[in-house]
């Protein structure tokens, strides 16, 4: 069964500093992986996704993520954060934790706080 | 395009009451989904639909019902509200299934007292 683990519940970063959010997944085959961002009181917006090919994927808002099969990881990075990046970040894998291909299985999220 | 719209934005229910959460998308997507988000727990799939007239259970379907009579609409029904159904509900849609980008609505916050 699929599962996603985001080890960090909260992360605090200074504005202008680099960011890395961790994501580990459990999936039997080649995973379809996603990062979504949720601003306060809003729905989720896709940042980027990985299916196959180049293991470094670029997304919107200057984010990138690297797929590492050997580590079952899909970490999200940004070289320099802005105050507007403060939000909740979710990693997800396509498929349901109870089985089946449709829907997404989400991690519990990482709350990003930006210090001025 | 409005994308995915949800109504109401917020609702308070008494235990045992029923209600329908509305979801509409104008992107002609085949797939639609309902998720619930509880604090610190991420999102969990309740039900989904692969097209008009076809629905299936997700991870946490108990206490909910759905129907899909048109491509655009995918309402979620709570028949006998319970405090455990206090949550934020998100509707999403996608053109295809596995691997396609899901587009989310703004959510409905439900409080059951």
Contacts between the chains, C-beta under 8 A, distances in Angstrom:
chain1	res1	chain2	res2	distance
A	4	B	42	7.8
A	9	B	40	7.3
A	32	B	98	6.2
A	32	B	99	4.1
A	34	B	101	7.9
A	36	B	104	7.9
A	41	B	106	7.9
A	42	B	106	6.3
A	42	B	107	7.7
A	43	B	4	7.5
A	43	B	90	6.1
A	43	B	104	3.8
A	43	B	105	5.4
A	43	B	106	4.8
A	43	B	107	5.7
A	44	B	43	7.7
A	44	B	90	7.0
A	44	B	92	7.8
A	44	B	102	8.0
A	44	B	104	4.3
A	45	B	104	7.4
A	46	B	101	5.2
A	46	B	102	7.6
A	46	B	103	7.9
A	49	B	99	7.7
A	49	B	101	6.7
A	51	B	99	5.8
A	90	B	42	6.3
A	90	B	43	7.2
A	94	B	98	4.6
A	94	B	99	5.3
A	95	B	98	6.7
A	96	B	45	5.9
A	96	B	58	6.2
A	96	B	59	5.8
A	97	B	59	5.9
A	98	B	59	5.4
A	100	B	56	7.9
A	101	B	97	6.2
A	101	B	98	4.4
A	102	B	31	7.0
A	102	B	33	8.0
A	102	B	48	5.5
A	102	B	50	7.0
A	102	B	56	7.5
A	102	B	97	5.0
A	102	B	98	6.4
A	103	B	33	5.9
A	103	B	45	4.1
A	103	B	48	5.4
A	103	B	58	5.6
A	103	B	59	7.7
A	104	B	43	7.5
A	104	B	45	7.1
A	104	B	102	6.5
A	105	B	45	7.9
A	106	B	42	3.9
A	106	B	43	4.6
A	106	B	44	7.6
A	107	B	42	5.6
A	108	B	40	6.0
A	108	B	41	5.9
A	108	B	42	4.5
A	109	B	40	7.6
A	109	B	42	5.6
